Amino acid sequence: MKAIIETGGKQFYVEENSEIYVEKLDVEEGKKVVFDKVLMVNGVCGKPYLDGGKVTGEVIKNGKQRKIIVYHYVQKNNFHKKQGHRQPYTKIKITKIEG
């Protein structure tokens, strides 16, 4: 089974037993998480969400991505600004898709 879900303002194409990285969720590792905002299951689309559609997953880990450097520079004004950022994420394994 295949589905498209929405979480964290983004849409994800998922299959059973696939692993996805989503925006950080307040769920502990090893716990189950249920996504109710299902846009499509096996080619059947909703308007905008599918009624009765549900995708269940298990949280594998919470963490932070690699650090990226944000560097601002304005020429002729002697302006330099350096800033780092690490985006938090949650890794989820999809266990069941219901449509």
C-alpha positions as CSV (number, residue, x, y, z in Angstrom):
1,M,0.0,0.0,0.0
2,K,1.1,3.5,-0.8
3,A,-0.1,6.8,0.6
4,I,0.6,10.6,0.7
5,I,0.4,12.2,4.1
6,E,0.8,15.7,5.4
7,T,2.8,16.6,8.6
8,G,4.8,19.6,9.6
9,G,3.5,21.6,6.6
10,K,5.0,19.1,4.1
11,Q,3.7,16.2,2.1
12,F,5.4,12.8,2.2
13,Y,5.0,9.8,-0.1
14,V,5.1,6.7,2.1
15,E,4.9,2.9,1.7
16,E,4.7,0.3,4.4
17,N,8.0,-0.5,6.1
18,S,9.6,2.7,4.7
19,E,11.5,5.2,6.9
20,I,10.9,9.0,6.6
21,Y,12.4,12.0,8.3
22,V,9.8,14.6,9.4
23,E,9.8,17.8,11.4
24,K,10.3,17.1,15.1
25,L,7.3,15.6,16.9
26,D,6.8,15.6,20.6
27,V,6.7,11.7,20.8
28,E,9.2,9.5,22.6
29,E,11.3,6.9,20.9
30,G,9.5,3.5,20.5
31,K,6.0,5.0,20.7
32,K,3.4,4.9,18.0
33,V,2.3,7.9,16.0
34,V,-0.9,8.2,13.9
35,F,-1.2,10.5,10.9
36,D,-4.8,11.5,10.2
37,K,-4.1,14.0,7.4
38,V,-4.0,11.5,4.5
39,L,-4.3,13.0,1.0
40,M,-4.2,9.8,-1.1
41,V,-4.2,6.0,-0.6
42,N,-3.5,3.7,-3.6
43,G,-4.6,6.3,-6.1
44,V,-7.8,7.3,-4.3
45,C,-7.6,11.0,-3.6
46,G,-9.5,13.1,-0.9
47,K,-10.8,16.6,-1.1
48,P,-8.4,17.7,0.5
49,Y,-8.1,14.8,3.0
50,L,-9.4,11.3,2.7
51,D,-12.2,10.3,5.1
52,G,-11.2,7.3,7.2
53,G,-7.6,7.4,6.0
54,K,-5.0,6.7,8.7
55,V,-1.3,6.0,8.6
56,T,0.4,4.5,11.6
57,G,4.1,4.7,12.3
58,E,6.7,4.0,15.0
59,V,9.2,6.6,16.2
60,I,12.7,5.3,15.7
61,K,14.7,8.3,16.8
62,N,14.7,12.0,17.5
63,G,17.8,14.0,16.6
64,K,19.3,17.0,14.8
65,Q,20.6,17.2,11.3
66,R,24.1,18.4,10.3
67,K,25.0,21.9,11.0
68,I,24.7,24.4,8.2
69,I,26.4,27.8,8.2
70,V,24.4,31.0,7.4
71,Y,26.8,33.7,6.4
72,H,25.7,37.3,5.6
73,Y,28.2,39.7,4.0
74,V,27.6,43.3,2.7
75,Q,30.5,44.6,0.6
76,K,31.9,48.0,1.2
77,N,30.3,48.3,4.6
78,N,32.5,45.9,6.6
79,F,29.5,43.8,7.6
80,H,30.0,40.1,8.4
81,K,27.5,37.9,10.2
82,K,28.0,34.2,10.8
83,Q,25.3,31.9,12.2
84,G,24.9,28.2,12.5
85,H,21.7,26.1,12.5
86,R,20.8,22.5,13.2
87,Q,17.3,21.4,12.3
88,P,15.6,18.9,14.7
89,Y,13.9,15.9,13.1
90,T,12.0,12.7,13.9
91,K,12.7,9.5,12.1
92,I,9.6,7.3,11.6
93,K,9.1,3.8,10.3
94,I,5.7,3.4,8.6
95,T,4.0,0.2,9.9
96,K,0.4,0.3,8.7
97,I,-1.6,2.2,6.1
98,E,-5.4,2.1,6.2
99,G,-7.7,3.6,3.6
